[in-house]
């Protein structure tokens, strides 16, 4: 049996089935945007793929636009669209500049005009126009990420410090209509949280934002605190929104490939949201409890975990899941755990995620690597690289959360 081969096949097959092109085509097929101008704005890690698909459907009906995506995620020119790359997960000047271009493209529009807004995960960092000093915004983002705040908490704060988040971009586009196509990377698909909801009414409040700041002990400048006390739009009359993909589809796609490879798949949840290393230990426990099976099994969990950064190493949440599971499945026959981000990027690394099987812990021990110490230093990347445990896909063109898989092979 070759569990790593199965892992690679499941990874490739699942991602292929959740690429955004087909979903965007379905959302736009037969749609008439009327006689006015049609401006395309795409933001997020999957922005290039979504924009390319949209232009394939709409052709010359698109009067111009801009694509803002992460460094390394664009794949060349798309008609007359402006292509910009920027920083993620920490916003940078390239993203601020690109967002200003998007705002310039969508100013002074008329009621008969339409903004086609293609939104995917990563948009919170990539689509940004700070209302405060940019360096303070970057520091706030970095601190919230490091302390383990979840995406809803992070975006609740960021909405109030931005000129485009929390429905403000749609308000800026008025009186034009905004037709938003969303590729969801947030559990449950809350439209005001995905990419911080630039074109959706905001359900959070100033009180929520203040509570999060106090919870994590953030110190803010007087200017930031003033903006924290300003409410975001609660109603928007010029917006239509369609969700085209989510982690539920990713889990279903991965389960389908598992079945093709001879596993009996069981989707445990598509709402996994906990500490990454705890998720790894849980998946290892699942593996241990089913060792007496006489048939091949695959257990899948989709969602997005968090990492509390306590060290100076390199890694991501999916790599920590795999490394944490390695100890629990040590010595188990025909057993592996792997986890990957559907966008092909796990944390600030070039890996999509991590893989561990029954022999991983022993291989690490032979190299003098302590799993516990490595996790404390958040250095899963280097540990897994040493034992061929990194999953490398490159940018995939999609972004619908993460999927973790337990494989138990019985041939």
C-alpha positions as CSV (number, residue, x, y, z in Angstrom):
1,X,0.0,0.0,0.0
2,X,1.1,3.6,-0.7
3,X,-0.7,6.0,1.6
4,X,1.3,9.0,0.4
5,X,0.3,8.2,-3.2
6,X,-3.3,8.1,-2.1
7,X,-2.9,11.4,-0.2
8,X,-1.5,13.1,-3.3
9,X,-4.4,11.7,-5.4
10,X,-7.0,12.9,-3.0
11,X,-5.4,16.3,-2.7
12,X,-5.2,16.8,-6.5
13,X,-8.7,15.4,-7.2
14,X,-10.4,17.3,-4.5
15,X,-8.9,20.7,-5.5
16,X,-9.7,20.0,-9.2
17,X,-13.4,19.6,-8.3
18,X,-13.7,22.9,-6.4
19,X,-11.9,25.2,-8.8
20,X,-13.9,28.4,-9.1
21,X,-14.2,28.6,-12.9
22,X,-17.2,26.4,-13.3
23,X,-19.0,27.9,-10.4
24,X,-18.5,31.4,-11.7
25,X,-19.7,30.4,-15.1
26,X,-22.8,29.0,-13.6
27,X,-23.4,32.2,-11.6
28,X,-23.1,34.3,-14.7
29,X,-24.6,32.2,-17.5
30,X,-27.4,33.9,-19.2
31,X,-27.3,37.0,-16.9
32,X,-28.0,40.4,-18.5
33,X,-26.4,43.3,-16.7
34,X,-28.3,45.9,-18.7
35,X,-27.3,48.9,-20.9
36,X,-24.9,50.6,-18.4
37,X,-21.2,50.1,-17.9
38,X,-20.0,46.8,-16.4
39,X,-16.9,47.2,-14.2
40,X,-15.2,44.0,-12.8
41,X,-13.4,44.1,-9.5
42,X,-11.9,40.8,-8.2
43,X,-10.2,40.5,-4.8
44,X,-8.8,37.5,-3.0
45,X,-6.5,34.5,-3.5
46,X,-8.8,33.1,-6.2
47,X,-9.4,36.5,-7.8
48,X,-7.4,35.7,-11.0
49,X,-9.3,32.4,-11.7
50,X,-12.6,34.0,-11.0
51,X,-11.9,37.0,-13.2
52,X,-10.6,34.8,-16.0
53,X,-13.8,32.6,-15.9
54,X,-16.0,35.7,-15.8
55,X,-14.4,37.3,-18.8
56,X,-14.7,34.0,-20.7
57,X,-18.5,34.2,-20.1
58,X,-19.0,38.0,-20.5
59,X,-16.4,38.8,-23.1
60,X,-16.6,42.4,-24.5
61,X,-19.5,43.2,-22.1
62,X,-16.9,44.0,-19.4
63,X,-15.9,47.6,-19.7
64,X,-12.7,47.4,-17.6
65,X,-11.7,46.4,-14.1
66,X,-9.0,45.2,-11.8
67,X,-7.8,41.9,-10.2
68,X,-6.1,42.0,-6.8
69,X,-4.6,38.8,-5.7
70,X,-1.7,37.4,-3.6
71,X,1.8,37.4,-4.8
72,X,2.4,34.5,-7.1
73,X,-1.3,33.8,-7.7
74,X,-1.9,35.6,-11.0
75,X,-1.3,33.7,-14.2
76,X,-0.9,36.4,-16.8
77,X,-3.1,39.0,-18.6
78,X,-6.9,38.9,-18.8
79,X,-8.1,41.1,-21.6
80,X,-8.0,44.7,-20.6
81,X,-8.1,44.1,-16.8
82,X,-5.4,45.5,-14.6
83,X,-3.7,42.7,-12.6
84,X,-2.2,43.6,-9.2
85,X,-0.5,41.3,-6.6
86,X,-0.2,42.2,-3.0
87,X,0.6,41.0,0.5
88,X,-1.3,38.3,2.5
89,X,-2.0,37.7,5.4
90,X,-0.5,41.0,6.4
91,X,-1.7,43.9,4.1
92,X,1.0,45.9,2.3
93,X,1.3,49.1,0.2
94,X,0.8,47.1,-3.0
95,X,-2.7,46.1,-1.7
96,X,-3.5,49.6,-0.5
97,X,-2.5,51.0,-3.9
98,X,-4.5,48.4,-5.9
99,X,-7.6,49.1,-3.7
100,X,-7.3,52.8,-4.4
101,X,-7.3,51.9,-8.1
102,X,-10.5,49.9,-7.6
103,X,-12.1,52.8,-5.8
104,X,-11.1,55.1,-8.6
105,X,-12.7,52.7,-11.2
106,X,-16.0,52.7,-9.3
107,X,-16.5,56.3,-8.5
108,X,-19.3,58.4,-10.0
109,X,-21.1,55.5,-11.4
110,X,-24.8,55.8,-12.5
111,X,-27.8,53.8,-11.5
112,X,-27.7,51.8,-14.7
113,X,-24.1,50.7,-14.2
114,X,-23.0,47.5,-12.5
115,X,-20.0,46.5,-10.5
116,X,-19.3,42.7,-10.8
117,X,-17.5,42.0,-7.6
118,X,-15.7,38.7,-7.4
119,X,-14.7,37.9,-3.9
120,X,-12.7,35.1,-2.3
121,X,-10.7,34.3,0.8
122,X,-7.8,36.5,1.5
123,X,-9.7,39.6,0.5
124,X,-9.5,41.1,4.0
125,X,-5.7,41.6,3.5
126,X,-5.7,42.1,-0.3
127,X,-8.6,44.6,-0.6
128,X,-7.9,47.3,1.9
129,X,-8.0,51.1,2.2
130,X,-6.9,52.0,5.8
131,X,-8.7,54.7,7.7
132,X,-5.7,54.7,10.2
133,X,-2.0,54.7,9.8
134,X,-1.1,51.7,7.6
135,X,1.6,50.5,9.8
136,X,-0.7,50.4,12.8
137,X,-3.2,48.4,10.7
138,X,-0.5,45.9,9.8
139,X,0.5,45.6,13.5
140,X,-3.1,45.1,14.6
141,X,-3.6,42.3,12.0
142,X,-0.3,40.6,12.9
143,X,-1.1,40.7,16.6
144,X,-4.6,39.3,16.2
145,X,-3.3,36.5,13.9
146,X,-0.5,35.6,16.4
147,X,-2.8,35.4,19.5
148,X,-5.1,32.9,17.9
149,X,-8.2,35.1,17.3
150,X,-10.6,33.5,14.9
151,X,-11.5,35.0,11.6
152,X,-14.8,36.5,12.8
153,X,-13.0,38.3,15.6
154,X,-10.2,39.6,13.3
155,X,-12.6,40.9,10.7
156,X,-14.9,42.5,13.2
157,X,-12.0,44.8,14.2
158,X,-10.7,45.3,10.7
159,X,-14.1,46.4,9.4
160,X,-14.0,49.5,11.5
161,X,-10.5,50.5,10.4
162,X,-11.2,50.3,6.7
163,X,-12.8,52.4,4.0
164,X,-13.9,49.3,2.0
165,X,-14.9,46.7,4.6
166,X,-18.2,46.2,6.4
167,X,-20.3,47.1,3.4
168,X,-18.4,50.4,2.7
169,X,-17.3,49.3,-0.8
170,X,-20.9,48.7,-1.9
171,X,-21.9,52.0,-0.4
172,X,-19.1,53.7,-2.3
173,X,-20.3,52.1,-5.6
174,X,-23.9,53.4,-5.2
175,X,-26.1,54.2,-7.0
176,X,-24.7,51.5,-9.3
177,X,-25.7,47.9,-8.6
178,X,-23.2,45.6,-7.1
179,X,-23.4,41.9,-8.2
180,X,-21.2,39.9,-5.9
181,X,-20.0,36.3,-6.6
182,X,-18.4,34.8,-3.4
183,X,-16.1,31.9,-3.0
184,X,-16.5,31.2,0.7
185,X,-13.5,30.5,3.0
186,X,-15.4,31.0,6.3
187,X,-17.3,28.2,8.1
188,X,-21.1,28.7,7.6
189,X,-20.6,31.2,4.8
190,X,-21.4,34.4,6.8
191,X,-21.4,37.0,4.0
192,X,-20.5,39.9,6.3
193,X,-17.4,38.0,7.5
194,X,-16.0,36.6,4.2
195,X,-13.2,39.0,3.3
196,X,-14.7,41.3,5.9
197,X,-17.8,41.8,3.9
198,X,-17.0,44.8,1.6
199,X,-20.4,44.5,-0.2
200,X,-22.7,43.1,2.5
201,X,-24.5,44.8,5.5
202,X,-22.5,44.3,8.7
203,X,-24.1,42.4,11.6
204,X,-21.4,43.2,14.1
205,X,-21.4,46.3,16.3
206,X,-18.9,48.7,17.8
207,X,-19.4,47.0,21.2
208,X,-18.3,43.7,19.6
209,X,-15.2,45.3,18.2
210,X,-14.3,46.9,21.6
211,X,-14.8,43.6,23.4
212,X,-12.4,41.8,21.0
213,X,-9.8,44.5,21.5
214,X,-10.1,44.2,25.3
215,X,-10.1,40.4,25.1
216,X,-6.7,40.3,23.4
217,X,-5.2,43.3,25.2
218,X,-4.6,45.3,22.0
219,X,-3.4,48.9,22.5
220,X,-4.8,51.2,19.8
221,X,-4.0,54.8,18.9
222,X,-6.6,57.5,19.6
223,X,-7.4,57.6,15.8
224,X,-8.0,53.8,15.7
225,X,-10.3,54.0,18.8
226,X,-12.4,56.7,17.2
227,X,-12.9,54.6,14.1
228,X,-13.7,51.6,16.3
229,X,-16.7,53.5,17.6
230,X,-18.1,54.3,14.2
231,X,-20.8,51.9,13.0
232,X,-20.6,50.3,9.5
233,X,-23.6,50.1,7.0
234,X,-26.4,47.9,8.3
235,X,-28.5,48.0,5.1
236,X,-27.5,48.1,1.5
237,X,-30.2,48.3,-1.3
238,X,-27.8,48.0,-4.3
239,X,-26.3,44.5,-3.7
240,X,-27.1,41.0,-5.0
241,X,-24.9,38.2,-3.7
242,X,-24.4,34.6,-4.8
243,X,-22.1,32.1,-2.9
244,X,-20.5,29.8,-5.4
245,X,-18.3,27.4,-3.3
246,X,-17.6,26.4,0.3
247,X,-15.8,24.0,2.5
248,X,-18.8,21.7,2.3
249,X,-18.1,21.2,-1.4
250,X,-14.4,20.6,-0.7
251,X,-15.3,17.8,1.8
252,X,-17.7,16.3,-0.6
253,X,-15.1,16.4,-3.4
254,X,-12.4,14.8,-1.2
255,X,-14.8,12.1,-0.1
256,X,-15.6,11.3,-3.7
257,X,-12.0,10.7,-4.5
258,X,-11.5,8.6,-1.4
259,X,-14.4,6.4,-2.6
260,X,-12.8,6.1,-6.0
261,X,-9.6,4.9,-4.3
262,X,-11.4,2.2,-2.4
263,X,-12.0,3.9,1.0
264,X,-15.3,4.2,2.7
265,X,-15.5,7.9,3.4
266,X,-17.1,9.5,6.5
267,X,-17.4,13.3,6.7
268,X,-17.0,14.0,10.4
269,X,-17.7,17.8,10.1
270,X,-17.4,20.7,7.8
271,X,-17.2,23.1,10.8
272,X,-13.9,22.2,12.4
273,X,-12.8,25.3,14.4
274,X,-10.3,24.7,17.2
275,X,-6.6,24.8,18.0
276,X,-4.7,23.1,15.1
277,X,-2.6,20.7,17.3
278,X,-5.8,19.7,19.2
279,X,-7.4,18.9,15.9
280,X,-4.4,16.7,15.0
281,X,-4.6,14.8,18.3
282,X,-8.4,14.3,17.8
283,X,-7.8,12.9,14.3
284,X,-5.1,10.6,15.7
285,X,-7.6,9.4,18.3
286,X,-10.1,8.6,15.5
287,X,-7.5,6.6,13.7
288,X,-6.6,4.6,16.9
289,X,-10.2,3.8,17.6
290,X,-10.8,2.2,14.2
291,X,-7.7,0.0,13.9
292,X,-9.7,-3.2,14.1
293,X,-11.4,-2.4,10.8
294,X,-11.2,-4.9,8.0
295,X,-12.1,-2.4,5.3
296,X,-10.3,0.8,4.2
297,X,-11.8,3.9,5.8
298,X,-11.4,7.7,5.3
299,X,-12.5,10.2,7.9
300,X,-12.7,13.8,6.8
301,X,-13.0,17.1,8.6
302,X,-13.3,20.5,6.9
303,X,-13.1,23.9,8.4
304,X,-10.3,26.2,9.6
305,X,-8.3,25.8,12.8
306,X,-6.1,28.4,14.6
307,X,-2.6,28.5,15.8
308,X,-1.4,30.3,18.9
309,X,2.1,31.5,18.0
310,X,4.5,30.8,20.9
311,X,7.8,30.3,19.0
312,X,9.9,31.6,16.2
313,X,9.6,28.7,13.7
314,X,7.9,28.3,10.4
315,X,4.7,26.5,9.7
316,X,0.9,26.7,9.3
317,X,-2.2,25.3,10.8
318,X,-2.4,22.3,8.5
319,X,1.2,21.4,9.0
320,X,0.6,21.6,12.8
321,X,-2.4,19.3,12.4
322,X,-0.3,16.6,10.7
323,X,2.7,16.9,13.1
324,X,0.4,16.8,16.1
325,X,-1.3,13.7,14.7
326,X,2.1,11.9,14.0
327,X,2.7,11.1,17.7
328,X,-0.8,9.6,18.1
329,X,-0.6,7.3,15.1
330,X,3.0,6.2,15.7
331,X,3.4,2.6,14.8
332,X,-0.1,2.1,13.4
333,X,-0.3,0.0,10.3
334,X,-1.8,1.4,7.1
335,X,-2.6,4.7,8.8
336,X,-2.0,8.3,7.8
337,X,-3.3,11.8,8.6
338,X,-2.9,14.7,6.2
339,X,-4.3,18.2,6.1
340,X,-4.2,21.0,3.5
341,X,-5.4,24.4,2.7
342,X,-7.4,24.5,-0.6
343,X,-5.6,27.6,-1.8
344,X,-2.2,25.8,-1.8
345,X,-0.7,28.0,0.9
346,X,-0.5,27.1,4.6
347,X,0.5,30.0,6.7
348,X,3.5,32.0,5.6
349,X,5.0,29.0,3.7
350,X,5.1,27.5,0.2
351,X,3.4,24.3,1.4
352,X,-0.3,23.5,1.2
353,X,-0.2,21.4,4.3
354,X,1.3,18.4,6.0
355,X,1.3,14.6,5.9
356,X,2.2,12.0,8.6
357,X,1.8,8.3,8.8
358,X,2.6,5.5,11.3
359,X,6.3,5.9,10.7
360,X,6.7,9.7,10.8
361,X,7.3,9.9,14.6
362,X,10.1,7.4,14.5
363,X,11.8,9.1,11.5
364,X,11.7,12.4,13.4
365,X,13.1,10.7,16.5
366,X,16.0,9.3,14.5
367,X,16.8,12.9,13.5
368,X,16.6,14.1,17.1
369,X,13.4,16.1,16.5
370,X,11.0,16.4,19.4
371,X,7.4,16.8,18.2
372,X,6.4,18.6,21.4
373,X,9.3,21.1,21.2
374,X,8.7,21.6,17.5
375,X,5.1,22.5,18.0
376,X,6.0,24.8,20.9
377,X,8.3,26.6,18.5
378,X,5.7,26.5,15.7
379,X,8.3,25.0,13.4
380,X,6.3,22.2,11.8
381,X,7.5,23.2,8.3
382,X,11.2,22.2,8.9
383,X,10.3,19.0,10.8
384,X,7.9,17.8,8.1
385,X,10.3,18.8,5.3
386,X,13.0,16.5,6.9
387,X,10.7,13.5,6.5
388,X,9.0,14.3,3.2
389,X,5.9,15.3,5.0
390,X,5.1,18.6,3.2
391,X,2.2,18.8,0.7
392,X,3.3,21.0,-2.1
393,X,0.6,22.1,-4.7
394,X,1.5,25.6,-5.5
395,X,-1.2,28.3,-5.8
396,X,-4.4,26.4,-6.7
397,X,-6.7,29.2,-7.9
398,X,-9.4,28.4,-5.3
399,X,-9.9,29.0,-1.6
400,X,-12.6,27.2,0.3
401,X,-11.0,26.5,3.7
402,X,-9.1,23.4,4.7
403,X,-9.7,19.7,4.7
404,X,-8.1,17.1,7.0
405,X,-8.2,13.4,6.3
406,X,-7.5,10.2,8.2
407,X,-6.7,7.3,6.0
408,X,-6.8,3.7,7.2
409,X,-5.9,1.3,4.4
410,X,-6.7,-2.4,4.6
411,X,-5.7,-4.4,1.5
